[in-house]
Amino acid sequence: MSASHGSCYRCRKEVQVFGSRWCADCYYPGIDGDYDRYRDLLEEGYTRYQAKLMVGWADPPEEG
Ligand SMILES: [Zn+2]
């Protein structure tokens, strides 16, 4: 049996709280809603990077 609690849905690190989808570093109020939106964007054909950008999970590319 593994002692793992599962992996963070955002960064894939092990979560500290059993049953949580998010590690302490990633969690913020409203992240579940952003995750739903992220999944919707993927289904609409966006890449993971584009979807992360659109929900604020990735830094935008540097301009210039
Ligand atoms: Zn995380």
N, CA, C, O and the ligand as a Tripos MOL2 file, in Angstrom:
@<TRIPOS>MOLECULE
protein
  257   255    65     0     0
PROTEIN
NO_CHARGES

@<TRIPOS>ATOM
      1 N           0.8390   -1.2040    0.0000 N.3       1 MET1
      2 CA          0.0000    0.0000    0.0000 C.3       1 MET1
      3 C           0.8700    1.2480    0.0000 C.2       1 MET1
      4 O           1.8650    1.3290    0.7200 O.2       1 MET1
      5 N           0.4930    2.1850   -0.7900 N.am      2 SER2
      6 CA          1.2230    3.4430   -0.8230 C.3       2 SER2
      7 C           0.6780    4.3880    0.2380 C.2       2 SER2
      8 O          -0.5140    4.3890    0.5460 O.2       2 SER2
      9 N           1.5760    5.1840    0.7830 N.am      3 ALA3
     10 CA          1.1540    6.1860    1.7570 C.3       3 ALA3
     11 C           0.7990    7.5010    1.0780 C.2       3 ALA3
     12 O           0.4540    8.4830    1.7340 O.2       3 ALA3
     13 N           0.8910    7.5020   -0.2460 N.am      4 SER4
     14 CA          0.6330    8.7520   -0.9530 C.3       4 SER4
     15 C          -0.8110    9.1870   -0.7890 C.2       4 SER4
     16 O          -1.7250    8.3620   -0.7830 O.2       4 SER4
     17 N          -1.0020   10.4600   -0.6580 N.am      5 HIS5
     18 CA         -2.3480   11.0170   -0.5820 C.3       5 HIS5
     19 C          -2.8990   11.3670   -1.9550 C.2       5 HIS5
     20 O          -4.0600   11.7480   -2.0990 O.2       5 HIS5
     21 N          -2.0500   11.2310   -2.9500 N.am      6 GLY6
     22 CA         -2.4660   11.6290   -4.2880 C.3       6 GLY6
     23 C          -1.6200   12.7970   -4.7630 C.2       6 GLY6
     24 O          -0.8320   13.3740   -4.0120 O.2       6 GLY6
     25 N          -1.8070   13.1240   -6.0250 N.am      7 SER7
     26 CA         -0.9940   14.1740   -6.6180 C.3       7 SER7
     27 C          -1.8300   15.4230   -6.8740 C.2       7 SER7
     28 O          -3.0170   15.3570   -7.1930 O.2       7 SER7
     29 N          -1.1770   16.5360   -6.7240 N.am      8 CYS8
     30 CA         -1.8110   17.8210   -7.0110 C.3       8 CYS8
     31 C          -2.2320   17.8620   -8.4830 C.2       8 CYS8
     32 O          -1.4430   17.5120   -9.3610 O.2       8 CYS8
     33 N          -3.4570   18.2850   -8.7520 N.am      9 TYR9
     34 CA         -3.9500   18.3320  -10.1370 C.3       9 TYR9
     35 C          -3.2510   19.4170  -10.9450 C.2       9 TYR9
     36 O          -3.2520   19.3900  -12.1760 O.2       9 TYR9
     37 N          -2.6580   20.3650  -10.2410 N.am     10 ARG10
     38 CA         -2.0300   21.4720  -10.9620 C.3      10 ARG10
     39 C          -0.5490   21.2170  -11.2020 C.2      10 ARG10
     40 O          -0.0790   21.3830  -12.3270 O.2      10 ARG10
     41 N           0.2040   20.8170  -10.1750 N.am     11 CYS11
     42 CA          1.6520   20.7180  -10.3210 C.3      11 CYS11
     43 C           2.1480   19.2840  -10.1940 C.2      11 CYS11
     44 O           3.3340   19.0290  -10.4050 O.2      11 CYS11
     45 N           1.2800   18.3500   -9.8580 N.am     12 ARG12
     46 CA          1.5870   16.9240   -9.7880 C.3      12 ARG12
     47 C           2.4120   16.5410   -8.5730 C.2      12 ARG12
     48 O           2.7890   15.3770   -8.4340 O.2      12 ARG12
     49 N           2.7020   17.4770   -7.6960 N.am     13 LYS13
     50 CA          3.3850   17.1230   -6.4620 C.3      13 LYS13
     51 C           2.4120   16.4080   -5.5270 C.2      13 LYS13
     52 O           1.1950   16.5310   -5.6610 O.2      13 LYS13
     53 N           2.9700   15.6690   -4.5900 N.am     14 GLU14
     54 CA          2.1150   14.9680   -3.6420 C.3      14 GLU14
     55 C           1.4000   15.9700   -2.7370 C.2      14 GLU14
     56 O           2.0000   16.9330   -2.2590 O.2      14 GLU14
     57 N           0.1110   15.7260   -2.5140 N.am     15 VAL15
     58 CA         -0.6380   16.6350   -1.6600 C.3      15 VAL15
     59 C          -0.4480   16.2540   -0.1970 C.2      15 VAL15
     60 O          -0.1920   15.0940    0.1280 O.2      15 VAL15
     61 N          -0.5760   17.2360    0.6700 N.am     16 GLN16
     62 CA         -0.3780   17.0140    2.0960 C.3      16 GLN16
     63 C          -1.6590   16.5680    2.7860 C.2      16 GLN16
     64 O          -1.6110   15.9350    3.8400 O.2      16 GLN16
     65 N          -2.7970   16.8940    2.1980 N.am     17 VAL17
     66 CA         -4.0850   16.6030    2.8180 C.3      17 VAL17
     67 C          -4.7670   15.4740    2.0700 C.2      17 VAL17
     68 O          -4.9810   15.5720    0.8610 O.2      17 VAL17
     69 N          -5.1060   14.4140    2.7660 N.am     18 PHE18
     70 CA         -5.7400   13.2800    2.1240 C.3      18 PHE18
     71 C          -7.0280   13.7080    1.4370 C.2      18 PHE18
     72 O          -7.8630   14.4040    2.0150 O.2      18 PHE18
     73 N          -7.1670   13.2700    0.1810 N.am     19 GLY19
     74 CA         -8.3900   13.5590   -0.5530 C.3      19 GLY19
     75 C          -8.3880   14.9030   -1.2430 C.2      19 GLY19
     76 O          -9.2960   15.2050   -2.0180 O.2      19 GLY19
     77 N          -7.3720   15.7210   -0.9720 N.am     20 SER20
     78 CA         -7.3270   17.0290   -1.6200 C.3      20 SER20
     79 C          -6.8200   16.8920   -3.0450 C.2      20 SER20
     80 O          -5.9900   16.0300   -3.3320 O.2      20 SER20
     81 N          -7.3130   17.7350   -3.9320 N.am     21 ARG21
     82 CA         -6.8190   17.7550   -5.3030 C.3      21 ARG21
     83 C          -5.6260   18.6920   -5.4420 C.2      21 ARG21
     84 O          -4.9750   18.7100   -6.4860 O.2      21 ARG21
     85 N          -5.3310   19.4660   -4.4080 N.am     22 TRP22
     86 CA         -4.3520   20.5530   -4.5200 C.3      22 TRP22
     87 C          -3.3500   20.5030   -3.3860 C.2      22 TRP22
     88 O          -3.7140   20.2360   -2.2400 O.2      22 TRP22
     89 N          -2.0840   20.7610   -3.7010 N.am     23 CYS23
     90 CA         -1.0890   20.9020   -2.6570 C.3      23 CYS23
     91 C          -1.2230   22.2950   -2.0380 C.2      23 CYS23
     92 O          -1.9060   23.1700   -2.5690 O.2      23 CYS23
     93 N          -0.5530   22.4680   -0.9060 N.am     24 ALA24
     94 CA         -0.6770   23.7370   -0.1930 C.3      24 ALA24
     95 C          -0.1450   24.8960   -1.0170 C.2      24 ALA24
     96 O          -0.6360   26.0180   -0.8900 O.2      24 ALA24
     97 N           0.8460   24.6470   -1.8550 N.am     25 ASP25
     98 CA          1.4240   25.7210   -2.6590 C.3      25 ASP25
     99 C           0.4480   26.2220   -3.7130 C.2      25 ASP25
    100 O           0.4210   27.4110   -4.0320 O.2      25 ASP25
    101 N          -0.3560   25.3040   -4.2540 N.am     26 CYS26
    102 CA         -1.2270   25.6670   -5.3640 C.3      26 CYS26
    103 C          -2.5950   26.1490   -4.9030 C.2      26 CYS26
    104 O          -3.2230   26.9650   -5.5780 O.2      26 CYS26
    105 N          -3.0570   25.6610   -3.7760 N.am     27 TYR27
    106 CA         -4.4370   25.9250   -3.4010 C.3      27 TYR27
    107 C          -4.7260   27.4060   -3.1730 C.2      27 TYR27
    108 O          -3.9320   28.1240   -2.5650 O.2      27 TYR27
    109 N          -5.8680   27.8430   -3.6670 N.am     28 TYR28
    110 CA         -6.3990   29.1610   -3.3370 C.3      28 TYR28
    111 C          -7.8970   29.0750   -3.5000 C.2      28 TYR28
    112 O          -8.3850   28.2180   -4.2360 O.2      28 TYR28
    113 N          -8.6550   29.9550   -2.8200 N.am     29 PRO29
    114 CA        -10.1070   29.9270   -2.9830 C.3      29 PRO29
    115 C         -10.4930   30.1120   -4.4460 C.2      29 PRO29
    116 O         -10.0610   31.0640   -5.0960 O.2      29 PRO29
    117 N         -11.3020   29.2000   -4.9550 N.am     30 GLY30
    118 CA        -11.7340   29.3230   -6.3400 C.3      30 GLY30
    119 C         -10.9600   28.4640   -7.3130 C.2      30 GLY30
    120 O         -11.2630   28.4460   -8.5060 O.2      30 GLY30
    121 N          -9.9430   27.7370   -6.8080 N.am     31 ILE31
    122 CA         -9.1390   26.9380   -7.7340 C.3      31 ILE31
    123 C          -9.9670   25.8270   -8.3780 C.2      31 ILE31
    124 O          -9.6930   25.4250   -9.5090 O.2      31 ILE31
    125 N         -10.9740   25.3330   -7.6670 N.am     32 ASP32
    126 CA        -11.8040   24.2740   -8.2600 C.3      32 ASP32
    127 C         -12.5540   24.7950   -9.4870 C.2      32 ASP32
    128 O         -12.7070   24.0860  -10.4820 O.2      32 ASP32
    129 N         -13.0180   26.0430   -9.4010 N.am     33 GLY33
    130 CA        -13.6880   26.6340  -10.5450 C.3      33 GLY33
    131 C         -12.7300   26.8480  -11.7100 C.2      33 GLY33
    132 O         -13.0840   26.6350  -12.8700 O.2      33 GLY33
    133 N         -11.5030   27.2740  -11.3820 N.am     34 ASP34
    134 CA        -10.5140   27.4730  -12.4360 C.3      34 ASP34
    135 C         -10.1350   26.1460  -13.0810 C.2      34 ASP34
    136 O          -9.8840   26.0820  -14.2850 O.2      34 ASP34
    137 N         -10.0960   25.0900  -12.2740 N.am     35 TYR35
    138 CA         -9.7670   23.7860  -12.8380 C.3      35 TYR35
    139 C         -10.8540   23.3120  -13.8010 C.2      35 TYR35
    140 O         -10.5630   22.7570  -14.8600 O.2      35 TYR35
    141 N         -12.1010   23.5390  -13.4180 N.am     36 ASP36
    142 CA        -13.2060   23.1790  -14.3230 C.3      36 ASP36
    143 C         -13.0790   23.9350  -15.6420 C.2      36 ASP36
    144 O         -13.3060   23.3750  -16.7150 O.2      36 ASP36
    145 N         -12.7170   25.2040  -15.5500 N.am     37 ARG37
    146 CA        -12.5530   26.0190  -16.7520 C.3      37 ARG37
    147 C         -11.3600   25.5030  -17.5680 C.2      37 ARG37
    148 O         -11.4230   25.4460  -18.7960 O.2      37 ARG37
    149 N         -10.2990   25.1380  -16.8950 N.am     38 TYR38
    150 CA         -9.1180   24.5870  -17.5700 C.3      38 TYR38
    151 C          -9.4810   23.3440  -18.3630 C.2      38 TYR38
    152 O          -9.0850   23.1940  -19.5190 O.2      38 TYR38
    153 N         -10.2390   22.4540  -17.7320 N.am     39 ARG39
    154 CA        -10.6600   21.2390  -18.4270 C.3      39 ARG39
    155 C         -11.5550   21.5580  -19.6280 C.2      39 ARG39
    156 O         -11.4310   20.9370  -20.6830 O.2      39 ARG39
    157 N         -12.4550   22.5280  -19.4600 N.am     40 ASP40
    158 CA        -13.3100   22.9360  -20.5680 C.3      40 ASP40
    159 C         -12.4760   23.4550  -21.7320 C.2      40 ASP40
    160 O         -12.7590   23.1440  -22.8890 O.2      40 ASP40
    161 N         -11.4500   24.2440  -21.4290 N.am     41 LEU41
    162 CA        -10.5950   24.8110  -22.4770 C.3      41 LEU41
    163 C          -9.8620   23.6980  -23.2200 C.2      41 LEU41
    164 O          -9.7160   23.7660  -24.4400 O.2      41 LEU41
    165 N          -9.4060   22.6860  -22.5080 N.am     42 LEU42
    166 CA         -8.7430   21.5630  -23.1660 C.3      42 LEU42
    167 C          -9.7110   20.8620  -24.1130 C.2      42 LEU42
    168 O          -9.3400   20.4750  -25.2210 O.2      42 LEU42
    169 N         -10.9590   20.7020  -23.6630 N.am     43 GLU43
    170 CA        -11.9500   20.0310  -24.5040 C.3      43 GLU43
    171 C         -12.2770   20.8520  -25.7420 C.2      43 GLU43
    172 O         -12.6630   20.3130  -26.7790 O.2      43 GLU43
    173 N         -12.1140   22.1740  -25.6150 N.am     44 GLU44
    174 CA        -12.3730   23.0420  -26.7600 C.3      44 GLU44
    175 C         -11.2050   23.0530  -27.7320 C.2      44 GLU44
    176 O         -11.3000   23.6510  -28.8040 O.2      44 GLU44
    177 N         -10.1030   22.3990  -27.3730 N.am     45 GLY45
    178 CA         -9.0120   22.2680  -28.3120 C.3      45 GLY45
    179 C          -7.7740   23.0870  -27.9960 C.2      45 GLY45
    180 O          -6.8030   23.0700  -28.7530 O.2      45 GLY45
    181 N          -7.8040   23.8080  -26.8760 N.am     46 TYR46
    182 CA         -6.6200   24.5680  -26.4980 C.3      46 TYR46
    183 C          -5.5410   23.6120  -25.9810 C.2      46 TYR46
    184 O          -5.8430   22.5300  -25.4780 O.2      46 TYR46
    185 N          -4.2890   24.0290  -26.1150 N.am     47 THR47
    186 CA         -3.2040   23.2340  -25.5360 C.3      47 THR47
    187 C          -3.2100   23.4180  -24.0160 C.2      47 THR47
    188 O          -3.8390   24.3350  -23.4860 O.2      47 THR47
    189 N          -2.4970   22.5260  -23.3360 N.am     48 ARG48
    190 CA         -2.4120   22.6610  -21.8760 C.3      48 ARG48
    191 C          -1.8180   24.0140  -21.4950 C.2      48 ARG48
    192 O          -2.2630   24.6500  -20.5390 O.2      48 ARG48
    193 N          -0.8050   24.4510  -22.2560 N.am     49 TYR49
    194 CA         -0.1700   25.7290  -21.9360 C.3      49 TYR49
    195 C          -1.1330   26.8930  -22.1410 C.2      49 TYR49
    196 O          -1.2200   27.7960  -21.3090 O.2      49 TYR49
    197 N          -1.8650   26.8580  -23.2800 N.am     50 GLN50
    198 CA         -2.8310   27.9280  -23.5340 C.3      50 GLN50
    199 C          -3.9000   27.9530  -22.4480 C.2      50 GLN50
    200 O          -4.2820   29.0190  -21.9660 O.2      50 GLN50
    201 N          -4.3770   26.7780  -22.0710 N.am     51 ALA51
    202 CA         -5.4180   26.7030  -21.0550 C.3      51 ALA51
    203 C          -4.9060   27.2110  -19.7170 C.2      51 ALA51
    204 O          -5.6200   27.9090  -18.9970 O.2      51 ALA51
    205 N          -3.6730   26.8610  -19.3860 N.am     52 LYS52
    206 CA         -3.0990   27.3440  -18.1240 C.3      52 LYS52
    207 C          -2.9580   28.8590  -18.1280 C.2      52 LYS52
    208 O          -3.2190   29.5230  -17.1250 O.2      52 LYS52
    209 N          -2.5440   29.3890  -19.2640 N.am     53 LEU53
    210 CA         -2.4540   30.8460  -19.3750 C.3      53 LEU53
    211 C          -3.8010   31.4950  -19.1180 C.2      53 LEU53
    212 O          -3.8960   32.5090  -18.4270 O.2      53 LEU53
    213 N          -4.8520   30.8910  -19.6880 N.am     54 MET54
    214 CA         -6.1670   31.5120  -19.6380 C.3      54 MET54
    215 C          -6.8070   31.4420  -18.2660 C.2      54 MET54
    216 O          -7.6920   32.2410  -17.9610 O.2      54 MET54
    217 N          -6.3820   30.5040  -17.4310 N.am     55 VAL55
    218 CA         -6.8970   30.4740  -16.0650 C.3      55 VAL55
    219 C          -5.8900   31.0550  -15.0750 C.2      55 VAL55
    220 O          -6.1230   31.0500  -13.8660 O.2      55 VAL55
    221 N          -4.7770   31.5520  -15.5940 N.am     56 GLY56
    222 CA         -3.8210   32.2240  -14.7240 C.3      56 GLY56
    223 C          -2.8340   31.2900  -14.0470 C.2      56 GLY56
    224 O          -2.2490   31.6480  -13.0250 O.2      56 GLY56
    225 N          -2.6390   30.0890  -14.6030 N.am     57 TRP57
    226 CA         -1.7420   29.1140  -13.9780 C.3      57 TRP57
    227 C          -0.3400   29.1170  -14.5890 C.2      57 TRP57
    228 O           0.5620   28.4330  -14.1040 O.2      57 TRP57
    229 N          -0.1750   29.8790  -15.6350 N.am     58 ALA58
    230 CA          1.1380   29.9070  -16.2760 C.3      58 ALA58
    231 C           1.5270   31.3540  -16.5400 C.2      58 ALA58
    232 O           0.6680   32.2120  -16.7430 O.2      58 ALA58
    233 N           2.8090   31.6110  -16.5350 N.am     59 ASP59
    234 CA          3.2720   32.9490  -16.8330 C.3      59 ASP59
    235 C           3.1950   33.1930  -18.3310 C.2      59 ASP59
    236 O           3.5830   32.3280  -19.1160 O.2      59 ASP59
    237 N           2.7120   34.3320  -18.7340 N.am     60 PRO60
    238 CA          2.6640   34.6230  -20.1710 C.3      60 PRO60
    239 C           4.0630   34.7070  -20.7450 C.2      60 PRO60
    240 O           5.0130   35.0490  -20.0410 O.2      60 PRO60
    241 N           4.1860   34.3990  -22.0120 N.am     61 PRO61
    242 CA          5.4920   34.4760  -22.6420 C.3      61 PRO61
    243 C           6.0090   35.9050  -22.6380 C.2      61 PRO61
    244 O           5.2300   36.8540  -22.7210 O.2      61 PRO61
    245 N           7.2920   36.0530  -22.5420 N.am     62 GLU62
    246 CA          7.8720   37.3840  -22.5510 C.3      62 GLU62
    247 C           7.7190   38.0020  -23.9320 C.2      62 GLU62
    248 O           7.9050   37.3450  -24.9560 O.2      62 GLU62
    249 N           7.3750   39.2840  -23.9280 N.am     63 GLU63
    250 CA          7.1940   39.9570  -25.2050 C.3      63 GLU63
    251 C           8.4710   40.6800  -25.5890 C.2      63 GLU63
    252 O           9.2630   41.0890  -24.7400 O.2      63 GLU63
    253 N           8.6450   40.8240  -26.8810 N.am     64 GLY64
    254 CA          9.8180   41.5310  -27.3760 C.3      64 GLY64
    255 C          11.0090   40.6280  -27.4050 C.2      64 GLY64
    256 O          12.0960   41.0530  -27.7970 O.2      64 GLY64
    257 ZN          0.4280   21.8240   -6.5380 Zn       65 ZN65
@<TRIPOS>BOND
     1     1     2 1
     2     2     3 1
     3     3     4 2
     4     3     5 am
     5     5     6 1
     6     6     7 1
     7     7     8 2
     8     7     9 am
     9     9    10 1
    10    10    11 1
    11    11    12 2
    12    11    13 am
    13    13    14 1
    14    14    15 1
    15    15    16 2
    16    15    17 am
    17    17    18 1
    18    18    19 1
    19    19    20 2
    20    19    21 am
    21    21    22 1
    22    22    23 1
    23    23    24 2
    24    23    25 am
    25    25    26 1
    26    26    27 1
    27    27    28 2
    28    27    29 am
    29    29    30 1
    30    30    31 1
    31    31    32 2
    32    31    33 am
    33    33    34 1
    34    34    35 1
    35    35    36 2
    36    35    37 am
    37    37    38 1
    38    38    39 1
    39    39    40 2
    40    39    41 am
    41    41    42 1
    42    42    43 1
    43    43    44 2
    44    43    45 am
    45    45    46 1
    46    46    47 1
    47    47    48 2
    48    47    49 am
    49    49    50 1
    50    50    51 1
    51    51    52 2
    52    51    53 am
    53    53    54 1
    54    54    55 1
    55    55    56 2
    56    55    57 am
    57    57    58 1
    58    58    59 1
    59    59    60 2
    60    59    61 am
    61    61    62 1
    62    62    63 1
    63    63    64 2
    64    63    65 am
    65    65    66 1
    66    66    67 1
    67    67    68 2
    68    67    69 am
    69    69    70 1
    70    70    71 1
    71    71    72 2
    72    71    73 am
    73    73    74 1
    74    74    75 1
    75    75    76 2
    76    75    77 am
    77    77    78 1
    78    78    79 1
    79    79    80 2
    80    79    81 am
    81    81    82 1
    82    82    83 1
    83    83    84 2
    84    83    85 am
    85    85    86 1
    86    86    87 1
    87    87    88 2
    88    87    89 am
    89    89    90 1
    90    90    91 1
    91    91    92 2
    92    91    93 am
    93    93    94 1
    94    94    95 1
    95    95    96 2
    96    95    97 am
    97    97    98 1
    98    98    99 1
    99    99   100 2
   100    99   101 am
   101   101   102 1
   102   102   103 1
   103   103   104 2
   104   103   105 am
   105   105   106 1
   106   106   107 1
   107   107   108 2
   108   107   109 am
   109   109   110 1
   110   110   111 1
   111   111   112 2
   112   111   113 am
   113   113   114 1
   114   114   115 1
   115   115   116 2
   116   115   117 am
   117   117   118 1
   118   118   119 1
   119   119   120 2
   120   119   121 am
   121   121   122 1
   122   122   123 1
   123   123   124 2
   124   123   125 am
   125   125   126 1
   126   126   127 1
   127   127   128 2
   128   127   129 am
   129   129   130 1
   130   130   131 1
   131   131   132 2
   132   131   133 am
   133   133   134 1
   134   134   135 1
   135   135   136 2
   136   135   137 am
   137   137   138 1
   138   138   139 1
   139   139   140 2
   140   139   141 am
   141   141   142 1
   142   142   143 1
   143   143   144 2
   144   143   145 am
   145   145   146 1
   146   146   147 1
   147   147   148 2
   148   147   149 am
   149   149   150 1
   150   150   151 1
   151   151   152 2
   152   151   153 am
   153   153   154 1
   154   154   155 1
   155   155   156 2
   156   155   157 am
   157   157   158 1
   158   158   159 1
   159   159   160 2
   160   159   161 am
   161   161   162 1
   162   162   163 1
   163   163   164 2
   164   163   165 am
   165   165   166 1
   166   166   167 1
   167   167   168 2
   168   167   169 am
   169   169   170 1
   170   170   171 1
   171   171   172 2
   172   171   173 am
   173   173   174 1
   174   174   175 1
   175   175   176 2
   176   175   177 am
   177   177   178 1
   178   178   179 1
   179   179   180 2
   180   179   181 am
   181   181   182 1
   182   182   183 1
   183   183   184 2
   184   183   185 am
   185   185   186 1
   186   186   187 1
   187   187   188 2
   188   187   189 am
   189   189   190 1
   190   190   191 1
   191   191   192 2
   192   191   193 am
   193   193   194 1
   194   194   195 1
   195   195   196 2
   196   195   197 am
   197   197   198 1
   198   198   199 1
   199   199   200 2
   200   199   201 am
   201   201   202 1
   202   202   203 1
   203   203   204 2
   204   203   205 am
   205   205   206 1
   206   206   207 1
   207   207   208 2
   208   207   209 am
   209   209   210 1
   210   210   211 1
   211   211   212 2
   212   211   213 am
   213   213   214 1
   214   214   215 1
   215   215   216 2
   216   215   217 am
   217   217   218 1
   218   218   219 1
   219   219   220 2
   220   219   221 am
   221   221   222 1
   222   222   223 1
   223   223   224 2
   224   223   225 am
   225   225   226 1
   226   226   227 1
   227   227   228 2
   228   227   229 am
   229   229   230 1
   230   230   231 1
   231   231   232 2
   232   231   233 am
   233   233   234 1
   234   234   235 1
   235   235   236 2
   236   235   237 am
   237   237   238 1
   238   238   239 1
   239   239   240 2
   240   239   241 am
   241   241   242 1
   242   242   243 1
   243   243   244 2
   244   243   245 am
   245   245   246 1
   246   246   247 1
   247   247   248 2
   248   247   249 am
   249   249   250 1
   250   250   251 1
   251   251   252 2
   252   251   253 am
   253   253   254 1
   254   254   255 1
   255   255   256 2
@<TRIPOS>SUBSTRUCTURE
     1 MET1         2 RESIDUE 1 A MET
     2 SER2         6 RESIDUE 1 A SER
     3 ALA3        10 RESIDUE 1 A ALA
     4 SER4        14 RESIDUE 1 A SER
     5 HIS5        18 RESIDUE 1 A HIS
     6 GLY6        22 RESIDUE 1 A GLY
     7 SER7        26 RESIDUE 1 A SER
     8 CYS8        30 RESIDUE 1 A CYS
     9 TYR9        34 RESIDUE 1 A TYR
    10 ARG10       38 RESIDUE 1 A ARG
    11 CYS11       42 RESIDUE 1 A CYS
    12 ARG12       46 RESIDUE 1 A ARG
    13 LYS13       50 RESIDUE 1 A LYS
    14 GLU14       54 RESIDUE 1 A GLU
    15 VAL15       58 RESIDUE 1 A VAL
    16 GLN16       62 RESIDUE 1 A GLN
    17 VAL17       66 RESIDUE 1 A VAL
    18 PHE18       70 RESIDUE 1 A PHE
    19 GLY19       74 RESIDUE 1 A GLY
    20 SER20       78 RESIDUE 1 A SER
    21 ARG21       82 RESIDUE 1 A ARG
    22 TRP22       86 RESIDUE 1 A TRP
    23 CYS23       90 RESIDUE 1 A CYS
    24 ALA24       94 RESIDUE 1 A ALA
    25 ASP25       98 RESIDUE 1 A ASP
    26 CYS26      102 RESIDUE 1 A CYS
    27 TYR27      106 RESIDUE 1 A TYR
    28 TYR28      110 RESIDUE 1 A TYR
    29 PRO29      114 RESIDUE 1 A PRO
    30 GLY30      118 RESIDUE 1 A GLY
    31 ILE31      122 RESIDUE 1 A ILE
    32 ASP32      126 RESIDUE 1 A ASP
    33 GLY33      130 RESIDUE 1 A GLY
    34 ASP34      134 RESIDUE 1 A ASP
    35 TYR35      138 RESIDUE 1 A TYR
    36 ASP36      142 RESIDUE 1 A ASP
    37 ARG37      146 RESIDUE 1 A ARG
    38 TYR38      150 RESIDUE 1 A TYR
    39 ARG39      154 RESIDUE 1 A ARG
    40 ASP40      158 RESIDUE 1 A ASP
    41 LEU41      162 RESIDUE 1 A LEU
    42 LEU42      166 RESIDUE 1 A LEU
    43 GLU43      170 RESIDUE 1 A GLU
    44 GLU44      174 RESIDUE 1 A GLU
    45 GLY45      178 RESIDUE 1 A GLY
    46 TYR46      182 RESIDUE 1 A TYR
    47 THR47      186 RESIDUE 1 A THR
    48 ARG48      190 RESIDUE 1 A ARG
    49 TYR49      194 RESIDUE 1 A TYR
    50 GLN50      198 RESIDUE 1 A GLN
    51 ALA51      202 RESIDUE 1 A ALA
    52 LYS52      206 RESIDUE 1 A LYS
    53 LEU53      210 RESIDUE 1 A LEU
    54 MET54      214 RESIDUE 1 A MET
    55 VAL55      218 RESIDUE 1 A VAL
    56 GLY56      222 RESIDUE 1 A GLY
    57 TRP57      226 RESIDUE 1 A TRP
    58 ALA58      230 RESIDUE 1 A ALA
    59 ASP59      234 RESIDUE 1 A ASP
    60 PRO60      238 RESIDUE 1 A PRO
    61 PRO61      242 RESIDUE 1 A PRO
    62 GLU62      246 RESIDUE 1 A GLU
    63 GLU63      250 RESIDUE 1 A GLU
    64 GLY64      254 RESIDUE 1 A GLY
    65 ZN65       257 GROUP 0 **** ****
